[in-house]
């Protein structure tokens, strides 16, 4: 489920940001993309703290990328 969501998101989108709504670094990353690239490439954003599978997705991302922190 979490693996499928991540892999589908990565296959279907050029830019994906796994974020948390309260994270200042995530906010800066989202602003960077929205302010500078929104008309170049759409950005798919997942707020891990606001979705049911957020913890499982974050664990899978840690396996996949070696990074548990967000933005990822």
Secondary structure, 3 states (H helix, E strand, C coil): CHHHHHHHHHHHCCEEEEECCCCHHHHHHHHHHHHHCCCCCCEEEEECCCCCCHHHHHHHHHHHHCCCCCCC
